[in-house]
Amino acid sequence: MATLKIKKGDTVKVIAGKDNGKEGKVLSVDAKNHKVTVEGVGIVTKHTKPSAANQNGGIIQKEAPIDISNVMYVHKGKATRVGFKVENDKKVRYAKSTGEVID
């Protein structure tokens, strides 16, 4: 399996779908299914039964996973593609628009 270019904690911009143009922080990455959960994006309404964690139950809103191909990494306020290169015998991610190393 190829390494994913988006990681938990990255700021991303949605480039397709109903939330097109929104930005948010990545809360989780599902590498197996190529999905990401982004803060404030892909909000769905979920009906829950009362449980030990939620005494009342009811209707809650939460973020649903969206496909990783529908988001772009944001570097210095602009959406950019992400690439990999080897620097000092270490594989690092870099922003293709500026060439700067991300992490």
N, CA, C and O atoms as a GROMACS GRO file, in nm:
protein
  412
    1MET      N    1   0.085  -0.119   0.000
    1MET     CA    2   0.000   0.000   0.000
    1MET      C    3   0.088   0.124   0.000
    1MET      O    4   0.186   0.132   0.074
    2ALA      N    5   0.054   0.220  -0.082
    2ALA     CA    6   0.131   0.343  -0.091
    2ALA      C    7   0.110   0.429   0.034
    2ALA      O    8   0.007   0.422   0.099
    3THR      N    9   0.210   0.510   0.064
    3THR     CA   10   0.200   0.601   0.178
    3THR      C   11   0.104   0.714   0.143
    3THR      O   12   0.109   0.769   0.033
    4LEU      N   13   0.017   0.748   0.237
    4LEU     CA   14  -0.079   0.857   0.213
    4LEU      C   15  -0.010   0.991   0.235
    4LEU      O   16   0.079   1.003   0.319
    5LYS      N   17  -0.052   1.091   0.159
    5LYS     CA   18   0.012   1.222   0.166
    5LYS      C   19  -0.053   1.315   0.267
    5LYS      O   20  -0.002   1.423   0.296
    6ILE      N   21  -0.167   1.273   0.322
    6ILE     CA   22  -0.238   1.351   0.423
    6ILE      C   23  -0.225   1.277   0.556
    6ILE      O   24  -0.243   1.156   0.562
    7LYS      N   25  -0.195   1.351   0.664
    7LYS     CA   26  -0.180   1.291   0.796
    7LYS      C   27  -0.274   1.359   0.896
    7LYS      O   28  -0.325   1.469   0.871
    8LYS      N   29  -0.296   1.292   1.008
    8LYS     CA   30  -0.377   1.348   1.116
    8LYS      C   31  -0.312   1.478   1.164
    8LYS      O   32  -0.190   1.484   1.183
    9GLY      N   33  -0.394   1.583   1.182
    9GLY     CA   34  -0.343   1.712   1.229
    9GLY      C   35  -0.315   1.811   1.117
    9GLY      O   36  -0.298   1.930   1.143
   10ASP      N   37  -0.310   1.764   0.991
   10ASP     CA   38  -0.288   1.855   0.878
   10ASP      C   39  -0.411   1.943   0.857
   10ASP      O   40  -0.523   1.905   0.889
   11THR      N   41  -0.387   2.062   0.803
   11THR     CA   42  -0.498   2.148   0.761
   11THR      C   43  -0.521   2.121   0.614
   11THR      O   44  -0.428   2.127   0.534
   12VAL      N   45  -0.646   2.093   0.579
   12VAL     CA   46  -0.679   2.060   0.440
   12VAL      C   47  -0.796   2.144   0.392
   12VAL      O   48  -0.873   2.199   0.471
   13LYS      N   49  -0.808   2.152   0.258
   13LYS     CA   50  -0.919   2.223   0.194
   13LYS      C   51  -0.996   2.122   0.110
   13LYS      O   52  -0.936   2.042   0.039
   14VAL      N   53  -1.129   2.126   0.120
   14VAL     CA   54  -1.213   2.036   0.042
   14VAL      C   55  -1.224   2.091  -0.100
   14VAL      O   56  -1.256   2.208  -0.119
   15ILE      N   57  -1.196   2.006  -0.198
   15ILE     CA   58  -1.196   2.051  -0.338
   15ILE      C   59  -1.310   1.992  -0.420
   15ILE      O   60  -1.325   2.025  -0.537
   16ALA      N   61  -1.392   1.905  -0.358
   16ALA     CA   62  -1.506   1.846  -0.430
   16ALA      C   63  -1.614   1.806  -0.332
   16ALA      O   64  -1.585   1.777  -0.216
   17GLY      N   65  -1.738   1.805  -0.378
   17GLY     CA   66  -1.849   1.761  -0.295
   17GLY      C   67  -1.930   1.877  -0.239
   17GLY      O   68  -1.910   1.992  -0.277
   18LYS      N   69  -2.021   1.843  -0.149
   18LYS     CA   70  -2.114   1.945  -0.096
   18LYS      C   71  -2.044   2.049  -0.009
   18LYS      O   72  -2.095   2.160   0.007
   19ASP      N   73  -1.929   2.016   0.048
   19ASP     CA   74  -1.855   2.109   0.133
   19ASP      C   75  -1.737   2.172   0.061
   19ASP      O   76  -1.639   2.212   0.124
   20ASN      N   77  -1.744   2.181  -0.070
   20ASN     CA   78  -1.636   2.237  -0.152
   20ASN      C   79  -1.595   2.376  -0.103
   20ASN      O   80  -1.680   2.463  -0.084
   21GLY      N   81  -1.463   2.396  -0.082
   21GLY     CA   82  -1.411   2.525  -0.040
   21GLY      C   83  -1.386   2.537   0.109
   21GLY      O   84  -1.315   2.628   0.152
   22LYS      N   85  -1.443   2.448   0.188
   22LYS     CA   86  -1.424   2.456   0.334
   22LYS      C   87  -1.286   2.406   0.372
   22LYS      O   88  -1.228   2.320   0.306
   23GLU      N   89  -1.233   2.462   0.481
   23GLU     CA   90  -1.104   2.418   0.534
   23GLU      C   91  -1.124   2.364   0.675
   23GLU      O   92  -1.215   2.406   0.746
   24GLY      N   93  -1.038   2.272   0.715
   24GLY     CA   94  -1.046   2.217   0.849
   24GLY      C   95  -0.926   2.130   0.879
   24GLY      O   96  -0.844   2.101   0.792
   25LYS      N   97  -0.918   2.089   1.006
   25LYS     CA   98  -0.808   2.005   1.052
   25LYS      C   99  -0.849   1.858   1.041
   25LYS      O  100  -0.962   1.823   1.071
   26VAL      N  101  -0.755   1.773   0.998
   26VAL     CA  102  -0.782   1.630   0.985
   26VAL      C  103  -0.787   1.568   1.124
   26VAL      O  104  -0.691   1.577   1.200
   27LEU      N  105  -0.902   1.505   1.156
   27LEU     CA  106  -0.920   1.440   1.285
   27LEU      C  107  -0.873   1.296   1.283
   27LEU      O  108  -0.817   1.247   1.381
   28SER      N  109  -0.895   1.225   1.171
   28SER     CA  110  -0.850   1.087   1.160
   28SER      C  111  -0.832   1.051   1.013
   28SER      O  112  -0.893   1.110   0.924
   29VAL      N  113  -0.746   0.951   0.990
   29VAL     CA  114  -0.719   0.902   0.855
   29VAL      C  115  -0.740   0.751   0.853
   29VAL      O  116  -0.684   0.679   0.936
   30ASP      N  117  -0.821   0.704   0.759
   30ASP     CA  118  -0.843   0.561   0.740
   30ASP      C  119  -0.768   0.520   0.612
   30ASP      O  120  -0.820   0.534   0.502
   31ALA      N  121  -0.647   0.469   0.630
   31ALA     CA  122  -0.561   0.436   0.515
   31ALA      C  123  -0.617   0.322   0.433
   31ALA      O  124  -0.601   0.320   0.311
   32LYS      N  125  -0.682   0.227   0.497
   32LYS     CA  126  -0.734   0.109   0.426
   32LYS      C  127  -0.843   0.148   0.327
   32LYS      O  128  -0.846   0.097   0.215
   33ASN      N  129  -0.933   0.237   0.367
   33ASN     CA  130  -1.045   0.277   0.282
   33ASN      C  131  -1.024   0.412   0.213
   33ASN      O  132  -1.114   0.460   0.145
   34HIS      N  133  -0.907   0.473   0.230
   34HIS     CA  134  -0.874   0.603   0.171
   34HIS      C  135  -0.976   0.712   0.207
   34HIS      O  136  -1.026   0.783   0.121
   35LYS      N  137  -1.004   0.721   0.337
   35LYS     CA  138  -1.100   0.821   0.387
   35LYS      C  139  -1.033   0.907   0.494
   35LYS      O  140  -0.943   0.861   0.564
   36VAL      N  141  -1.078   1.032   0.505
   36VAL     CA  142  -1.034   1.121   0.612
   36VAL      C  143  -1.155   1.184   0.676
   36VAL      O  144  -1.257   1.207   0.611
   37THR      N  145  -1.145   1.212   0.806
   37THR     CA  146  -1.248   1.284   0.878
   37THR      C  147  -1.192   1.423   0.907
   37THR      O  148  -1.088   1.436   0.971
   38VAL      N  149  -1.262   1.526   0.860
   38VAL     CA  150  -1.216   1.664   0.872
   38VAL      C  151  -1.310   1.740   0.963
   38VAL      O  152  -1.432   1.726   0.955
   39GLU      N  153  -1.252   1.822   1.050
   39GLU     CA  154  -1.327   1.900   1.148
   39GLU      C  155  -1.423   1.996   1.077
   39GLU      O  156  -1.380   2.080   0.998
   40GLY      N  157  -1.554   1.984   1.106
   40GLY     CA  158  -1.654   2.075   1.051
   40GLY      C  159  -1.694   2.048   0.907
   40GLY      O  160  -1.763   2.129   0.846
   41VAL      N  161  -1.651   1.935   0.851
   41VAL     CA  162  -1.680   1.902   0.711
   41VAL      C  163  -1.752   1.767   0.705
   41VAL      O  164  -1.718   1.676   0.780
   42GLY      N  165  -1.850   1.756   0.617
   42GLY     CA  166  -1.922   1.630   0.601
   42GLY      C  167  -2.010   1.599   0.721
   42GLY      O  168  -2.016   1.485   0.766
   43ILE      N  169  -2.078   1.700   0.771
   43ILE     CA  170  -2.164   1.684   0.889
   43ILE      C  171  -2.287   1.601   0.852
   43ILE      O  172  -2.356   1.631   0.755
   44VAL      N  173  -2.312   1.497   0.933
   44VAL     CA  174  -2.432   1.415   0.914
   44VAL      C  175  -2.512   1.415   1.044
   44VAL      O  176  -2.458   1.435   1.152
   45THR      N  177  -2.643   1.393   1.032
   45THR     CA  178  -2.731   1.385   1.147
   45THR      C  179  -2.749   1.238   1.182
   45THR      O  180  -2.783   1.156   1.096
   46LYS      N  181  -2.727   1.206   1.308
   46LYS     CA  182  -2.733   1.066   1.353
   46LYS      C  183  -2.832   1.056   1.468
   46LYS      O  184  -2.826   1.134   1.563
   47HIS      N  185  -2.922   0.960   1.459
   47HIS     CA  186  -3.019   0.934   1.565
   47HIS      C  187  -2.960   0.828   1.656
   47HIS      O  188  -2.924   0.719   1.611
   48THR      N  189  -2.950   0.859   1.786
   48THR     CA  190  -2.887   0.765   1.880
   48THR      C  191  -2.985   0.722   1.989
   48THR      O  192  -3.069   0.800   2.034
   49LYS      N  193  -2.970   0.597   2.029
   49LYS     CA  194  -3.049   0.544   2.140
   49LYS      C  195  -2.983   0.586   2.270
   49LYS      O  196  -2.863   0.613   2.273
   50PRO      N  197  -3.059   0.592   2.379
   50PRO     CA  198  -2.996   0.619   2.509
   50PRO      C  199  -2.898   0.507   2.545
   50PRO      O  200  -2.926   0.389   2.525
   51SER      N  201  -2.783   0.546   2.598
   51SER     CA  202  -2.681   0.449   2.638
   51SER      C  203  -2.612   0.501   2.764
   51SER      O  204  -2.647   0.606   2.816
   52ALA      N  205  -2.513   0.428   2.811
   52ALA     CA  206  -2.439   0.470   2.929
   52ALA      C  207  -2.364   0.600   2.901
   52ALA      O  208  -2.355   0.687   2.988
   53ALA      N  209  -2.311   0.613   2.781
   53ALA     CA  210  -2.236   0.734   2.746
   53ALA      C  211  -2.329   0.853   2.722
   53ALA      O  212  -2.298   0.965   2.762
   54ASN      N  213  -2.441   0.829   2.658
   54ASN     CA  214  -2.537   0.934   2.626
   54ASN      C  215  -2.671   0.896   2.689
   54ASN      O  216  -2.746   0.817   2.632
   55GLN      N  217  -2.701   0.952   2.806
   55GLN     CA  218  -2.820   0.914   2.883
   55GLN      C  219  -2.950   0.940   2.809
   55GLN      O  220  -3.042   0.859   2.814
   56ASN      N  221  -2.960   1.053   2.740
   56ASN     CA  222  -3.085   1.092   2.676
   56ASN      C  223  -3.103   1.035   2.536
   56ASN      O  224  -3.217   1.013   2.492
   57GLY      N  225  -2.994   1.010   2.465
   57GLY     CA  226  -3.007   0.972   2.325
   57GLY      C  227  -3.045   1.094   2.244
   57GLY      O  228  -3.013   1.206   2.282
   58GLY      N  229  -3.114   1.073   2.133
   58GLY     CA  230  -3.162   1.186   2.053
   58GLY      C  231  -3.086   1.203   1.924
   58GLY      O  232  -3.021   1.110   1.875
   59ILE      N  233  -3.094   1.323   1.868
   59ILE     CA  234  -3.034   1.352   1.739
   59ILE      C  235  -2.903   1.427   1.762
   59ILE      O  236  -2.902   1.532   1.828
   60ILE      N  237  -2.793   1.373   1.708
   60ILE     CA  238  -2.664   1.441   1.719
   60ILE      C  239  -2.607   1.465   1.580
   60ILE      O  240  -2.643   1.396   1.485
   61GLN      N  241  -2.518   1.562   1.570
   61GLN     CA  242  -2.450   1.590   1.444
   61GLN      C  243  -2.304   1.559   1.460
   61GLN      O  244  -2.242   1.598   1.559
   62LYS      N  245  -2.247   1.488   1.363
   62LYS     CA  246  -2.106   1.452   1.370
   62LYS      C  247  -2.044   1.451   1.231
   62LYS      O  248  -2.115   1.449   1.130
   63GLU      N  249  -1.911   1.454   1.227
   63GLU     CA  250  -1.840   1.453   1.100
   63GLU      C  251  -1.835   1.311   1.044
   63GLU      O  252  -1.805   1.216   1.117
   64ALA      N  253  -1.864   1.298   0.916
   64ALA     CA  254  -1.854   1.169   0.848
   64ALA      C  255  -1.726   1.168   0.765
   64ALA      O  256  -1.682   1.274   0.720
   65PRO      N  257  -1.668   1.051   0.743
   65PRO     CA  258  -1.546   1.045   0.660
   65PRO      C  259  -1.576   1.082   0.515
   65PRO      O  260  -1.682   1.050   0.462
   66ILE      N  261  -1.480   1.150   0.451
   66ILE     CA  262  -1.490   1.182   0.308
   66ILE      C  263  -1.367   1.123   0.239
   66ILE      O  264  -1.267   1.094   0.304
   67ASP      N  265  -1.375   1.105   0.109
   67ASP     CA  266  -1.266   1.043   0.036
   67ASP      C  267  -1.143   1.134   0.036
   67ASP      O  268  -1.154   1.256   0.024
   68ILE      N  269  -1.026   1.072   0.049
   68ILE     CA  270  -0.902   1.147   0.060
   68ILE      C  271  -0.869   1.223  -0.069
   68ILE      O  272  -0.795   1.321  -0.067
   69SER      N  273  -0.926   1.177  -0.183
   69SER     CA  274  -0.901   1.245  -0.310
   69SER      C  275  -0.976   1.378  -0.319
   69SER      O  276  -0.948   1.458  -0.408
   70ASN      N  277  -1.069   1.401  -0.228
   70ASN     CA  278  -1.148   1.524  -0.230
   70ASN      C  279  -1.090   1.634  -0.142
   70ASN      O  280  -1.154   1.739  -0.124
   71VAL      N  281  -0.971   1.613  -0.086
   71VAL     CA  282  -0.908   1.716  -0.003
   71VAL      C  283  -0.767   1.744  -0.053
   71VAL      O  284  -0.702   1.658  -0.112
   72MET      N  285  -0.720   1.869  -0.028
   72MET     CA  286  -0.586   1.911  -0.064
   72MET      C  287  -0.519   1.972   0.058
   72MET      O  288  -0.584   2.043   0.135
   73TYR      N  289  -0.391   1.945   0.075
   73TYR     CA  290  -0.315   2.000   0.185
   73TYR      C  291  -0.303   2.152   0.171
   73TYR      O  292  -0.284   2.203   0.061
   74VAL      N  293  -0.316   2.225   0.282
   74VAL     CA  294  -0.304   2.371   0.281
   74VAL      C  295  -0.169   2.409   0.340
   74VAL      O  296  -0.139   2.377   0.455
   75HIS      N  297  -0.087   2.480   0.260
   75HIS     CA  298   0.045   2.524   0.304
   75HIS      C  299   0.051   2.676   0.291
   75HIS      O  300   0.040   2.730   0.181
   76LYS      N  301   0.068   2.744   0.404
   76LYS     CA  302   0.073   2.892   0.407
   76LYS      C  303  -0.050   2.954   0.343
   76LYS      O  304  -0.040   3.050   0.266
   77GLY      N  305  -0.168   2.899   0.374
   77GLY     CA  306  -0.294   2.956   0.328
   77GLY      C  307  -0.337   2.917   0.188
   77GLY      O  308  -0.445   2.957   0.144
   78LYS      N  309  -0.256   2.839   0.115
   78LYS     CA  310  -0.291   2.800  -0.021
   78LYS      C  311  -0.292   2.648  -0.033
   78LYS      O  312  -0.206   2.580   0.024
   79ALA      N  313  -0.388   2.596  -0.107
   79ALA     CA  314  -0.395   2.451  -0.130
   79ALA      C  315  -0.283   2.412  -0.226
   79ALA      O  316  -0.259   2.479  -0.326
   80THR      N  317  -0.214   2.303  -0.193
   80THR     CA  318  -0.103   2.258  -0.275
   80THR      C  319  -0.097   2.106  -0.279
   80THR      O  320  -0.149   2.038  -0.191
   81ARG      N  321  -0.033   2.055  -0.382
   81ARG     CA  322  -0.010   1.912  -0.389
   81ARG      C  323   0.108   1.878  -0.298
   81ARG      O  324   0.189   1.964  -0.264
   82VAL      N  325   0.114   1.752  -0.259
   82VAL     CA  326   0.219   1.706  -0.168
   82VAL      C  327   0.301   1.600  -0.238
   82VAL      O  328   0.247   1.512  -0.305
   83GLY      N  329   0.433   1.609  -0.221
   83GLY     CA  330   0.522   1.508  -0.279
   83GLY      C  331   0.616   1.455  -0.173
   83GLY      O  332   0.620   1.505  -0.060
   84PHE      N  333   0.693   1.355  -0.210
   84PHE     CA  334   0.793   1.298  -0.120
   84PHE      C  335   0.930   1.314  -0.182
   84PHE      O  336   0.945   1.304  -0.304
   85LYS      N  337   1.030   1.340  -0.099
   85LYS     CA  338   1.168   1.340  -0.144
   85LYS      C  339   1.258   1.296  -0.029
   85LYS      O  340   1.218   1.300   0.088
   86VAL      N  341   1.378   1.254  -0.062
   86VAL     CA  342   1.472   1.208   0.040
   86VAL      C  343   1.569   1.321   0.070
   86VAL      O  344   1.635   1.374  -0.019
   87GLU      N  345   1.576   1.357   0.197
   87GLU     CA  346   1.667   1.462   0.244
   87GLU      C  347   1.745   1.409   0.362
   87GLU      O  348   1.685   1.366   0.461
   88ASN      N  349   1.876   1.410   0.354
   88ASN     CA  350   1.962   1.360   0.461
   88ASN      C  351   1.925   1.216   0.500
   88ASN      O  352   1.911   1.184   0.618
   89ASP      N  353   1.908   1.130   0.400
   89ASP     CA  354   1.873   0.990   0.420
   89ASP      C  355   1.740   0.972   0.493
   89ASP      O  356   1.721   0.870   0.560
   90LYS      N  357   1.649   1.068   0.481
   90LYS     CA  358   1.518   1.058   0.544
   90LYS      C  359   1.411   1.100   0.443
   90LYS      O  360   1.426   1.201   0.374
   91LYS      N  361   1.305   1.022   0.435
   91LYS     CA  362   1.195   1.053   0.344
   91LYS      C  363   1.106   1.159   0.408
   91LYS      O  364   1.058   1.140   0.520
   92VAL      N  365   1.084   1.272   0.338
   92VAL     CA  366   1.004   1.382   0.393
   92VAL      C  367   0.897   1.424   0.292
   92VAL      O  368   0.912   1.403   0.172
   93ARG      N  369   0.790   1.482   0.344
   93ARG     CA  370   0.686   1.540   0.259
   93ARG      C  371   0.725   1.684   0.227
   93ARG      O  372   0.784   1.753   0.311
   94TYR      N  373   0.690   1.729   0.106
   94TYR     CA  374   0.714   1.869   0.072
   94TYR      C  375   0.599   1.923  -0.011
   94TYR      O  376   0.530   1.849  -0.082
   95ALA      N  377   0.579   2.056  -0.002
   95ALA     CA  378   0.474   2.122  -0.079
   95ALA      C  379   0.525   2.146  -0.220
   95ALA      O  380   0.629   2.209  -0.238
   96LYS      N  381   0.454   2.096  -0.318
   96LYS     CA  382   0.501   2.107  -0.457
   96LYS      C  383   0.497   2.250  -0.510
   96LYS      O  384   0.574   2.285  -0.599
   97SER      N  385   0.408   2.334  -0.455
   97SER     CA  386   0.398   2.471  -0.504
   97SER      C  387   0.520   2.555  -0.465
   97SER      O  388   0.565   2.639  -0.542
   98THR      N  389   0.574   2.532  -0.344
   98THR     CA  390   0.687   2.611  -0.295
   98THR      C  391   0.816   2.532  -0.287
   98THR      O  392   0.924   2.591  -0.287
   99GLY      N  393   0.807   2.401  -0.280
   99GLY     CA  394   0.925   2.318  -0.264
   99GLY      C  395   0.973   2.305  -0.122
   99GLY      O  396   1.076   2.242  -0.095
  100GLU      N  397   0.899   2.366  -0.027
  100GLU     CA  398   0.939   2.364   0.114
  100GLU      C  399   0.899   2.233   0.179
  100GLU      O  400   0.795   2.174   0.148
  101VAL      N  401   0.984   2.187   0.272
  101VAL     CA  402   0.958   2.064   0.346
  101VAL      C  403   0.847   2.091   0.448
  101VAL      O  404   0.850   2.192   0.518
  102ILE      N  405   0.749   2.000   0.455
  102ILE     CA  406   0.636   2.014   0.546
  102ILE      C  407   0.672   1.962   0.684
  102ILE      O  408   0.651   2.031   0.784
  103ASP      N  409   0.728   1.839   0.691
  103ASP     CA  410   0.765   1.783   0.821
  103ASP      C  411   0.888   1.696   0.810
  103ASP      O  412   0.934   1.640   0.910
   0.00000   0.00000   0.00000
